Amino acid sequence: MEKALAGRFPHRMIPDLERMRDLVDLLGHPERSFPVVHLTGTNGKTSTARMIDALLRAFGLRPGRYTSPHLESVTERISIDGPPASTEVFARAFDDVLPYVEIVDGRHPERVTFFELLTAMAFSAFADAPVDVGIVEVGMGGTWDATNVVDSVVQVVTPIGLDHRELGSTVEEVAGEKAGILRPDALAVLGTQPLGAARVLAERAAELGTTLAREGLEFGVARRHVAVGGQMLTLRGLGGDYDEIFLPLHGEHQAHNAACALAAVEAFLGGGAGSLDVEAVRAGFASASSPGRLEVVRRSPTVVLDGAHNVAGAQSLAAALTDSFAFDLVVGVVGLLSDKDAHGMLSVLEPVFTSIVITQSSSPRALPVDELAAAAVEIFGADRVEVTPRLDDAIETAVRLVEEDAELGGGGVVVTGSLTTVGEARHLLTR
């Protein structure tokens, strides 16, 4: 299904909303049939969206969640009341939207893109379900993202960093693009931001009259400790403190994502006035999941999948391996896309990887294995680098290295570098 759609619709981002506005207008504005929580940021968007989804379901609501990219199937991008849309629901949304896409194509010099199509399909599926609330993650940026036709009641901005070159070369420029989702008289939840990004977001909020809730000031993580299968948290919300929260996700960054998710749900359900039922909050977080984000998919040896695909993501991965896992040694299986900072990511991972196996995903954007291997040898040294182009063989090589060298099964394999690489590994390892 994905290949058929990808071959028919262009994948590039076009910086305007004309086609998208025309498309939702022809569809009768399905995006206005439910209130929206809109998310942007550089890292943590999908995990935060999934936690918001889990919390809202714990309070008895029926959410629709739209996230990207997917790991294994394009249908993962559209979820209704928890699980991904069925093939039938996905196909029905495509059939509903396609006639209007063809009209829009005839009206504009540029054709409707792949992401614009999927965004319209999500809105259509949510309106048809129907859902009580839409949880909508931007694809890239904010101002010109196809999702920015929604008039959201709560916005969430997870930590901003440098990733997509199209968005700017400084965090201030990137923040300017992401600030495009802010809305007048709404409440925006801001994760911890670099100083320059925080300033840009605050200035834009002041212009619009957007109320800001900032991590570390209005809400945050009060206490945290590692637990079996995840972590135990005390979160300081907009309306009070919530203790004894078990989050079945690894890494300190996920605790901060949880704080943002809780603040967003507080804002959505009651504007942050008064605390929520703590038992529902505990149940929601306990049911949260985030596939491909520090996800343990095998034991003996342990195999962890993490979709870190930029320097900030690699930093979170490195910190989590030290914080949440007690490995004697770690063998990394790494495949990157060509537009990423290979030297920056490998430099961050070098202190926590005992050795590294360089591989390549099937993505047409994948960085050629020889180029990535050259960077790895420069940073790790030739004696710590193996090159295995096929991902299945690379995982097998990493497992063999761990089994040969780890003491009493205390080693781990970490597959990372891109969501494409992780998605393919997940398909291989969880069949």
C-alpha positions, -999 to +999 in steps of 0.1 A: +000+000+000+028+024+010+047+018-023+016+024-043+009+057-026+045+068-026+049+062-063+018+083-071+023+113-049+054+135-045+073+133-012+089+167-011+076+194+013+063+225-005+062+256+018+027+268+014-008+257+026-028+265-005-034+229-017-042+217+018-066+246+025-083+239-008-085+202+000-100+204+034-125+230+021-137+206-006-139+179+020-162+200+042-135+207+068-134+174+087-106+189+109-132+212+125-153+183+137-131+176+168-109+197+191-072+193+184-040+190+205-012+200+180+024+190+185+057+202+171+094+201+182+125+183+170+126+152+193+100+135+214+068+144+194+056+109+187+063+096+222+045+126+237+016+122+214+013+086+223+013+095+261-014+121+255-034+095+237-031+070+265-040+096+292-071+108+273-083+072+269-078+066+306-103+095+311-128+079+289-123+099+257-119+084+222-089+100+206-076+100+170-038+102+167-019+112+136+019+108+138+048+103+114+069+087+101+058+051+105+080+022+114+066-008+095+033+001+079+019+034+067-014+026+085+004+032+118+002+070+111-035+071+117-047+056+150-083+056+164-090+049+201-055+034+206-045+010+178-036+019+142-063+022+117-073-011+101-066-016+064-103-012+057-105+022+076-073+034+059-086+024+024-120+040+030-103+073+040-082+071+008-113+065-013-131+094+004-102+118-002-089+109-037-116+125-058-110+158-041-072+154-045-077+151-082-097+184-082-070+202-062-043+189-085-061+205-114-063+239-097-027+243-086+007+242-103+021+217-077+004+184-070-009+173-036+020+157-018+022+123+000+021+139+034-008+163+025-028+133+013-022+113+045-031+144+066-064+148+048-070+111+052-064+113+089-089+142+093-115+123+072-110+091+092-113+110+125-145+128+115-159+095+102-151+075+134-160+099+151-133+109+177-136+131+207-102+147+202-075+148+176-038+145+186-020+158+156+018+158+151+034+180+125+055+163+098+081+190+096+084+225+111+050+241+118+042+272+098+040+255+064+033+220+076+001+204+061-013+198+096-013+236+103-048+240+088-061+229+122-073+255+148-059+237+179-070+244+215-037+232+230-002+233+214+028+213+225+064+222+215+089+195+225+126+204+227+139+222+196+172+215+180+188+213+146+177+185+123+160+193+090+182+218+071+151+232+053+140+247+086+171+268+093+207+267+104+201+281+139+177+271+167+162+305+165+153+300+128+139+265+136+119+279+165+104+305+142+091+278+119+077+257+148+061+287+165+037+288+135+014+263+153+007+287+182-028+301+183-044+332+198-061+327+232-049+291+234-025+274+258+009+262+246+030+236+265+067+241+261+092+214+268+127+225+280+141+247+252+175+263+243+176+299+253+173+312+217+143+290+209+126+299+241+129+336+233+114+332+198+085+311+212+078+337+239+078+366+215+054+349+192+031+339+221+031+375+233+021+387+198-008+362+196-020+363+232-011+326+237-007+315+273+026+296+279+031+267+303+069+261+305+087+230+317+107+238+348+085+267+357+047+259+355+052+221+354+080+195+353+095+163+367+097+165+405+113+131+411+124+101+390+141+068+396+148+038+373+125+008+379+122-026+364+107-022+329+108+016+330+108+043+356+088+057+386+079+094+385+065+122+405+052+148+381+044+184+389+015+193+368-004+226+361-030+217+387-010+198+413+015+170+419+010+134+408+031+107+425+037+070+421+035+071+383+050+041+366+061+048+330+070+017+311+095+036+289+132+040+293+153+072+295+152+105+314+140+122+282+108+101+283+101+114+318+103+150+304+080+139+275+056+126+301+056+159+320+047+177+287+019+151+280+004+155+314+004+193+312-012+191+277-040+168+290-045+191+321-049+221+297-072+202+274-095+188+301-097+218+324-073+246+315-049+235+342-073+246+369-072+218+396-056+185+395-068+155+376-078+121+391-044+106+400-056+070+395-066+078+359-033+095+353-014+065+367-035+041+345-029+062+314+009+063+318+011+027+328-005+018+294+017+040+274+040+026+247+064+040+221+076+014+196+111+020+182+121+043+211+144+024+235+123-006+228+135-040+240+126-065+214+148-095+223+166-110+253+197-132+256+213-110+244+191-080+248+184-061+216+172-025+219+157-005+190+160+033+192+150+057+164+176+084+173+183+102+140+200+134+150+226+146+175+200+154+202+184+120+198+218+103+200+225+123+232+193+110+248+201+074+237+236+076+251+223+090+284+196+063+286+221+034+280+241+047+310+211+054+331+186+026+324+207-004+313+235-023+330+253-037+300+289-050+302+293-040+266+272-025+239+274-032+201+257-007+180+241-014+146+239+019+128+224+030+095+218+067+088+201+088+062+222+110+039+210+143+052+220+137+089+251+147+108+270+114+108+301+127+125+281+144+152+259+114+160+288+089+159+309+111+182+281+111+208+276+073+206+313+064+206+317+066+245+288+042+250+294+017+221+321-009+227+321-015+189+299-006+160+285-025+130+278-002+100+249-010+078+224+005+054+186+006+053+165+002+021+156+039+020+166+057-011+178+084+012+201+061+031+237+072+036+259+047+015+275+022+038+311+031+027+306+068+035+293+060+070+320+034+076+347+059+067+333+083+094+330+055+119+366+044+114+377+080+119+358+082+152+359+047+166+392+034+151+393+005+126+395-022+152+361-013+166+342-011+133+326-038+113+309-032+079+279-053+070+256-038+043+226-060+048+207-052+080+198-088+089+234-098+086+245-067+106+222-077+135+235-112+134+271-099+135+263-077+165+247-106+184+277-128+177+301-101+190+280-097+222+278-134+228+316-138+223+326-110+246+300-102+272+302-118+306+272-139+317+249-124+291+255-088+302+259-073+268+234-056+245+228-048+209+214-013+200+200-007+165+198+030+158+205+058+133+171+063+116+135+053+120+138+035+087+166+013+100+147+007+132+115-001+114+132-027+092+149-042+122+117-043+141+100-062+112+129-087+113+130-092+151+093-092+160+078-113+133 
